[in-house]
Amino acid sequence: MLDTSFLDDAFPDKAASDFADLKESVRSIITSLPGTHQTFSRISSYITSLRAAIPEGTTIEDGHATKKRKLDPKTVVGKDDSEDGASELLLRVPDISFSLPQRKKFTLQITTTSLQIESATTQESELLFKDISYITCLPVPDKAAKQWNFCVFTKNSEGFGERMGEVWVWTINDGVLKNVTGKAMDGVQQDNCDFRALITSTINDQLRGGLKVIEPNPDIFRSTLVQSHRKTEISFHVKAHRGTKEGYLFFLENAIIWAFKKPLCCFFFDAIESVSYSNITQRTFNLHIQTSASNGSEEIEFVMIDQADFPPIDAFLKSNQLNDASMAEGRRAKKINVNGRGKGEDNGAQENGGEIQKALNEIEFEDDEDEEDDEDYEAGSDSDDGSGSEEGSEEGEEGGDDDDEGGEEEEEDDDDDQRNHSEMEHESG
């Protein structure tokens, strides 16, 4: 009997519920195929070494290690001690749907020092307000019922380069929430409360250093496309793909946000080195965001953006003076200047309506030329069965008969003219 105890080290008891079937399957393979024993032993040793390298209290999600702050189980909610003094509970909102840090329903608690999430039995995690770098409240696109996503970024969690810190995302429905308690509810009638605004104002009161919850502003950016589910509302998102993942770009007053696919990205303006476009067609284009050297010097591409959203995106980039790299030496053959920040020919193109419009005009012109140059193309033909050509031929033959008759009449007129001319000469003689 071959020793398979190494599998217990690779898949310990605390992970048995998730990997019990896998562990037993490997044992069965080793028993039936003894030659695989050494291979699986090496794989188990590798897994064990990886587990040993992960800090205690860290979980693995989507291939990234995520360390969660665990609250002291003895801490009374609303009374945990911090460097800012005693913390007080402001809002407690049960049954909130989170997608990050875990896809699960939690109770959200807002205190004077932090955001906290707790499950039915334990407090799971917290984010201190002093560790938060950005919070935004964004409308959730493509939903029949109106919803909002709060996205909270901690310091160095922007989602590019090595910046993969903890991000929280939770969703609330527009309208009334149930069983909300806390100091912020004093004097508030729950049935008539706008809870999105209440959560926003409660968080804003605790943030420092000029931070606040950012919401989309139609004066800053609004999409030209109409939402299929809520056609009368302003659309603030731009649909795009990052790799194979479909998500949304939001253009806000001080950042560009990629949501809600993991990893979320928060591009602060001072982290953007340049922005450029590529693969411009009549229907779509791609957007490239190059981060600065201090932010990883990484180029992130968002593809298949609807051409209808180019004007508002272009206006947003220009108004915020984000550098343009569309005409950089390395990509001149495939990318087109959009921000008008270059010199010489770039400025000339901008004065003539922009290079992107010029490219679209050229595409349309080429399509027209191709159609006219097609040898099989017949302008005005009504069908492909040749009936139009036969009708034209018959008309041509009829027209030919008319021409012959007209020719005979002209000859008779000429004979009459000659006789009249001879008679006139005879009379004059």
Phi and psi in degrees as a GROMACS rama.xvg file:
@    title "Ramachandran Plot"
@    xaxis  label "Phi"
@    yaxis  label "Psi"
@TYPE xy
-74.7236  144.495  LEU-2
-77.8658  122.702  ASP-3
-119.914  23.1457  THR-4
-65.3025  -21.4545  SER-5
-62.6624  -22.0282  PHE-6
-67.7651  -30.3858  LEU-7
-68.4832  -29.1981  ASP-8
-74.2777  -38.3713  ASP-9
-72.7916  -33.9458  ALA-10
-125.519  82.3793  PHE-11
-66.8503  170.94  PRO-12
-57.4798  -36.9595  ASP-13
-68.7354  -17.8089  LYS-14
-104.795  2.04199  ALA-15
-61.4621  -36.4243  ALA-16
-62.6761  -29.638  SER-17
-87.8294  -29.1722  ASP-18
-124  14.8441  PHE-19
-60.2136  -44.6274  ALA-20
-63.3715  -40.7943  ASP-21
-64.7817  -42.9244  LEU-22
-62.1259  -44.069  LYS-23
-69.1136  -32.9702  GLU-24
-65.5021  -40.3254  SER-25
-65.6483  -41.2915  VAL-26
-59.9186  -42.2404  ARG-27
-63.7758  -38.3729  SER-28
-66.3781  -43.0626  ILE-29
-62.9174  -38.863  ILE-30
-65.7216  -42.6943  THR-31
-81.7499  -26.3029  SER-32
-128.705  80.7234  LEU-33
-55.7968  -24.3791  PRO-34
-66.5875  -15.2525  GLY-35
-88.1058  -4.98642  THR-36
-56.0531  -48.6409  HIS-37
-65.6781  -40.0488  GLN-38
-62.3475  -47.3547  THR-39
-68.0751  -30.382  PHE-40
-64.0708  -41.555  SER-41
-67.6319  -40.5908  ARG-42
-61.5523  -42.2485  ILE-43
-64.7222  -38.6031  SER-44
-63.8117  -38.2051  SER-45
-65.9624  -44.0474  TYR-46
-61.8915  -40.7142  ILE-47
-62.6768  -39.7413  THR-48
-67.4665  -36.2939  SER-49
-65.7917  -41.9677  LEU-50
-62.6894  -37.806  ARG-51
-67.1572  -26.9338  ALA-52
-83.0364  -11.7495  ALA-53
-85.6695  128.482  ILE-54
-61.5176  151.454  PRO-55
-63.5877  139.831  GLU-56
86.7846  10.6219  GLY-57
-107.62  138.802  THR-58
-113.658  163.254  THR-59
-110.762  123.886  ILE-60
-135.716  124.297  GLU-61
53.1152  35.521  ASP-62
82.6819  -0.077306  GLY-63
-113.604  138.497  HIS-64
-77.8122  127.474  ALA-65
-124.186  113.43  THR-66
-93.8485  125.794  LYS-67
-105.321  138.77  LYS-68
-78.4323  123.244  ARG-69
-95.7917  129.847  LYS-70
-73.7864  149.22  LEU-71
-62.2534  119.871  ASP-72
-59.6016  -18.7984  PRO-73
-86.1132  -8.6314  LYS-74
-72.7611  132.383  THR-75
-83.9234  130.347  VAL-76
-56.9127  131.252  VAL-77
85.2775  0.229818  GLY-78
-132.986  16.7886  LYS-79
-73.1567  144.524  ASP-80
-85.16  142.884  ASP-81
-144.386  176.571  SER-82
-67.3358  -17.0561  GLU-83
-92.0649  4.29289  ASP-84
103.356  -168.381  GLY-85
-67.2362  137.761  ALA-86
-92.0516  141.65  SER-87
-120.702  137.804  GLU-88
-73.8086  126.269  LEU-89
-104.737  -44.3402  LEU-90
-142.279  140.802  LEU-91
-130.104  113.343  ARG-92
-120.073  107.799  VAL-93
-80.0765  162.722  PRO-94
57.158  48.5475  ASP-95
-96.0969  131.607  ILE-96
-82.1725  117.49  SER-97
-103.732  143.099  PHE-98
-108.329  -21.571  SER-99
-140.88  140.608  LEU-100
-77.9964  -12.7766  PRO-101
-136.564  150.907  GLN-102
-86.1339  93.1977  ARG-103
-167.352  158.376  LYS-104
-86.2928  130.316  LYS-105
-131.055  169.676  PHE-106
-94.1592  124.93  THR-107
-91.8199  131.168  LEU-108
-123.496  132.848  GLN-109
-113.568  118.372  ILE-110
-111.819  -177.928  THR-111
-74.8838  -9.16361  THR-112
-123.222  -16.2384  THR-113
-161.192  169.067  SER-114
-101.484  138.194  LEU-115
-133.338  147.817  GLN-116
-125.306  140.849  ILE-117
-137.925  147.516  GLU-118
-90.9444  -168.457  SER-119
-64.3147  -28.3588  ALA-120
-116.991  -28.7163  THR-121
-136.959  158.361  THR-122
-82.0461  125.832  GLN-123
-90.112  -46.4289  GLU-124
-164.216  164.387  SER-125
-148.287  154.271  GLU-126
-123.525  119.986  LEU-127
-72.3035  140.524  LEU-128
-58.6876  -32.3324  PHE-129
-69.227  -17.1842  LYS-130
-96.8513  0.0978048  ASP-131
-89.9886  134.011  ILE-132
-106.973  -21.1077  SER-133
-162.824  138.445  TYR-134
-135.683  135.154  ILE-135
-137.767  149.917  THR-136
-117.388  114.228  CYS-137
-119.339  139.749  LEU-138
-67.6202  139.734  PRO-139
-84.2635  119.815  VAL-140
-75.8093  163.052  PRO-141
58.3695  36.1116  ASP-142
-123.216  136.886  LYS-143
-66.0815  -42.7225  ALA-144
-90.0845  137.152  ALA-145
-70.6631  127.517  LYS-146
-135.571  162.386  GLN-147
-131.779  140.445  TRP-148
-111.647  122.173  ASN-149
-88.6234  124.419  PHE-150
-115.553  121.008  CYS-151
-116.874  120.086  VAL-152
-106.972  127.193  PHE-153
-84.487  172.618  THR-154
-60.6617  135.97  LYS-155
61.498  37.99  ASN-156
-122.078  29.3324  SER-157
-67.0185  -18.2229  GLU-158
95.1005  11.3064  GLY-159
-136.771  158.85  PHE-160
61.5379  -133.17  GLY-161
-94.1785  9.10536  GLU-162
-89.3934  79.6379  ARG-163
-122.888  38.8501  MET-164
-67.6364  -174.392  GLY-165
-75.3572  133.625  GLU-166
-125.562  137.441  VAL-167
-111.365  138.812  TRP-168
-135.824  123.099  VAL-169
-132.281  156.01  TRP-170
-119.024  137.148  THR-171
-129.299  146.748  ILE-172
-78.0822  150.099  ASN-173
-71.5739  129.624  ASP-174
118.66  -145.867  GLY-175
-83.8954  135.818  VAL-176
-106.177  155.041  LEU-177
-105.782  149.661  LYS-178
59.0354  35.6059  ASN-179
-84.4188  130.778  VAL-180
-131.621  172.974  THR-181
125.436  170.636  GLY-182
-61.3042  -35.1654  LYS-183
-65.9665  -14.0541  ALA-184
-87.791  -3.48868  MET-185
-59.9544  122.82  ASP-186
78.8029  4.97613  GLY-187
-101.076  131.555  VAL-188
-85.3674  115.002  GLN-189
-61.5984  -35.6681  GLN-190
-69.1928  -21.0331  ASP-191
-115.007  15.2603  ASN-192
-91.2033  136.837  CYS-193
-87.3173  98.0742  ASP-194
-73.0065  -26.3767  PHE-195
-62.6509  -45.7863  ARG-196
-66.544  -35.8991  ALA-197
-67.0087  -45.3133  LEU-198
-62.4319  -42.2806  ILE-199
-61.8641  -48.6207  THR-200
-67.4176  -35.7191  SER-201
-64.3966  -42.3939  THR-202
-68.2948  -43.3861  ILE-203
-58.6485  -36.0354  ASN-204
-65.0639  -21.0253  ASP-205
-100.763  -15.1137  GLN-206
-76.8082  150.457  LEU-207
-128.037  169.847  ARG-208
72.07  27.322  GLY-209
82.6949  0.639837  GLY-210
-73.3769  148.463  LEU-211
-157.877  164.763  LYS-212
-74.0926  119.49  VAL-213
-91.8253  132.641  ILE-214
-121.371  154.024  GLU-215
-59.7973  147.672  PRO-216
-129.042  121.146  ASN-217
-63.0486  -22.4674  PRO-218
-75.0088  -18.3128  ASP-219
-96.4144  -45.0874  ILE-220
-159.167  137.668  PHE-221
-149.389  137.799  ARG-222
-74.9551  150.767  SER-223
-83.7568  -12.0593  THR-224
-84.2192  151.214  LEU-225
-98.0797  135.126  VAL-226
-69.5678  132.368  GLN-227
-68.5486  -31.9087  SER-228
-86.6791  -33.0719  HIS-229
-133.55  81.5454  ARG-230
-68.9888  -21.4356  LYS-231
-88.2944  -8.25239  THR-232
-94.1934  151.645  GLU-233
-68.1072  138.179  ILE-234
-101.344  124.503  SER-235
-103.798  -9.34267  PHE-236
-100.341  159.083  HIS-237
-124.939  121.452  VAL-238
-75.6141  136.371  LYS-239
-154.227  174.179  ALA-240
-124.572  138.372  HIS-241
-115.567  104.732  ARG-242
67.3278  -126.831  GLY-243
-94.9385  -3.41657  THR-244
-90.7989  126.942  LYS-245
-90.0774  133.186  GLU-246
-152.352  -156.979  GLY-247
-137.098  141.691  TYR-248
-102.765  133.772  LEU-249
-119.895  130.058  PHE-250
-106.479  104.645  PHE-251
-107.258  -179.932  LEU-252
-68.5755  -21.7321  GLU-253
-140.601  12.9518  ASN-254
-166.119  162.774  ALA-255
-113.347  127.445  ILE-256
-112.224  133.012  ILE-257
-105.381  119.868  TRP-258
-146.882  163.348  ALA-259
-115.441  22.2517  PHE-260
-81.6087  142.076  LYS-261
-79.1151  141.09  LYS-262
-80.3044  136.908  PRO-263
-65.6477  149.561  LEU-264
-123.365  138.673  CYS-265
-124.654  104.006  CYS-266
-95.6447  96.0384  PHE-267
-65.7998  149.092  PHE-268
-58.9104  -38.6283  PHE-269
-74.4134  -7.14817  ASP-270
-93.8507  -6.34645  ALA-271
-93.7331  120.372  ILE-272
-79.9516  -43.7206  GLU-273
-164.355  163.976  SER-274
-132.517  142.007  VAL-275
-149.469  165.812  SER-276
-117.753  156.49  TYR-277
-154.2  171.026  SER-278
50.0854  50.8735  ASN-279
-79.4058  122.783  ILE-280
-124.901  -176.202  THR-281
-67.5182  -23.3461  GLN-282
-110.717  -33.4396  ARG-283
-139.089  169.175  THR-284
-154.07  167.224  PHE-285
-111.651  147.655  ASN-286
-117.42  130.407  LEU-287
-115.785  129.758  HIS-288
-115.68  118.196  ILE-289
-100.205  119.642  GLN-290
-81.5545  158.095  THR-291
-72.9788  167.43  SER-292
-60.1729  -36.6553  ALA-293
-74.1205  -8.84058  SER-294
-118.431  32.1582  ASN-295
96.7054  -11.4749  GLY-296
47.1269  56.9705  SER-297
-117.703  138.782  GLU-298
-102.362  122.565  GLU-299
-114.208  128.773  ILE-300
-108.488  133.038  GLU-301
-117.726  124.501  PHE-302
-116.724  166.713  VAL-303
59.7645  43.9608  MET-304
-85.6061  136.014  ILE-305
-64.0879  135.114  ASP-306
-59.2678  -27.662  GLN-307
-63.5087  -22.3807  ALA-308
-90.9541  1.61718  ASP-309
-63.7137  -47.9994  PHE-310
-55.6159  -49.2087  PRO-311
-67.2091  -34.3033  PRO-312
-65.8176  -45.4536  ILE-313
-62.2502  -41.7842  ASP-314
-64.5159  -38.7095  ALA-315
-62.7232  -47.0584  PHE-316
-63.7598  -40.1224  LEU-317
-68.18  -43.4032  LYS-318
-64.7865  -28.3518  SER-319
-97.5617  6.32104  ASN-320
53.8063  42.541  GLN-321
-78.7457  129.551  LEU-322
-59.914  143.64  ASN-323
-105.626  132.338  ASP-324
-120.984  18.8127  ALA-325
-62.4519  -31.466  SER-326
-103.825  22.5047  MET-327
-61.9887  152.452  ALA-328
-54.9604  -38.7572  GLU-329
-73.4516  -11.2435  GLY-330
-136.483  19.7103  ARG-331
-62.1651  -29.3573  ARG-332
-72.0449  -21.3224  ALA-333
-124.099  -9.196  LYS-334
-121.96  157.736  LYS-335
-126.641  136.652  ILE-336
-62.9183  135.814  ASN-337
-129.184  -26.6468  VAL-338
-94.1305  -7.11647  ASN-339
65.3907  27.7232  GLY-340
-98.718  -1.45782  ARG-341
-82.634  -169.575  GLY-342
-125.636  167.732  LYS-343
63.8248  -118.221  GLY-344
-61.8833  -34.2825  GLU-345
-62.4361  -44.7804  ASP-346
-66.0254  -36.5308  ASN-347
-63.8678  -40.1081  GLY-348
-64.6794  -38.3011  ALA-349
-64.6347  -39.9714  GLN-350
-65.4303  -28.2869  GLU-351
-90.9995  20.1727  ASN-352
102.871  2.46687  GLY-353
95.0678  144.426  GLY-354
-66.0323  -31.5384  GLU-355
-67.0518  -39.2123  ILE-356
-67.6043  -37.9915  GLN-357
-60.2228  -42.2082  LYS-358
-64.41  -41.1775  ALA-359
-64.7104  -39.5416  LEU-360
-62.4715  -39.8225  ASN-361
-65.4467  -38.7993  GLU-362
-62.0253  -44.6479  ILE-363
-65.4632  -39.7535  GLU-364
-63.0638  -41.8506  PHE-365
-64.8806  -37.4504  GLU-366
-63.1712  -41.906  ASP-367
-63.9659  -43.598  ASP-368
-62.0958  -43.4088  GLU-369
-59.8425  -38.5774  ASP-370
-68.4728  -41.7379  GLU-371
-71.7487  -32.6418  GLU-372
-81.2258  -9.42122  ASP-373
-65.3656  122.44  ASP-374
-62.4996  -30.3333  GLU-375
-85.9889  -3.75117  ASP-376
-75.6238  128.606  TYR-377
-125.43  110.214  GLU-378
-64.8809  128.44  ALA-379
85.724  0.47459  GLY-380
-69.6562  136.47  SER-381
-92.7776  -17.8604  ASP-382
-156.933  173.434  SER-383
-101.311  3.45553  ASP-384
-91.3864  2.7972  ASP-385
85.477  0.627648  GLY-386
-64.039  -34.7353  SER-387
-63.6736  -40.5618  GLY-388
-67.201  -40.289  SER-389
-63.5307  -42.481  GLU-390
-61.973  -42.5523  GLU-391
-62.4489  -37.5825  GLY-392
-65.6591  -43.6951  SER-393
-62.4411  -41.4193  GLU-394
-62.2497  -38.2044  GLU-395
-63.5675  -40.6506  GLY-396
-65.3462  -42.4748  GLU-397
-61.6621  -41.2084  GLU-398
-61.841  -33.6736  GLY-399
-66.0103  -40.9008  GLY-400
-60.9644  -42.1407  ASP-401
-60.7518  -39.2675  ASP-402
-64.2964  -38.9433  ASP-403
-63.534  -45.5875  ASP-404
-60.5437  -41.738  GLU-405
-62.5894  -33.5548  GLY-406
-68.2602  -41.1911  GLY-407
-62.8654  -41.2211  GLU-408
-61.8478  -40.2525  GLU-409
-64.1912  -37.359  GLU-410
-65.0334  -42.0709  GLU-411
-61.4231  -40.8813  GLU-412
-62.3609  -38.5761  ASP-413
-64.6129  -40.9201  ASP-414
-62.407  -43.2191  ASP-415
-61.1372  -41.5359  ASP-416
-61.6834  -40.5652  ASP-417
-66.2251  -43.0319  GLN-418
-62.6053  -42.9645  ARG-419
-62.4484  -38.6612  ASN-420
-65.3541  -39.6633  HIS-421
-67.147  -42.3495  SER-422
-61.4064  -40.2915  GLU-423
-64.6205  -39.7802  MET-424
-66.6881  -38.1399  GLU-425
-65.3857  -43.4015  HIS-426
-63.8993  -41.2079  GLU-427
-69.1907  -27.925  SER-428
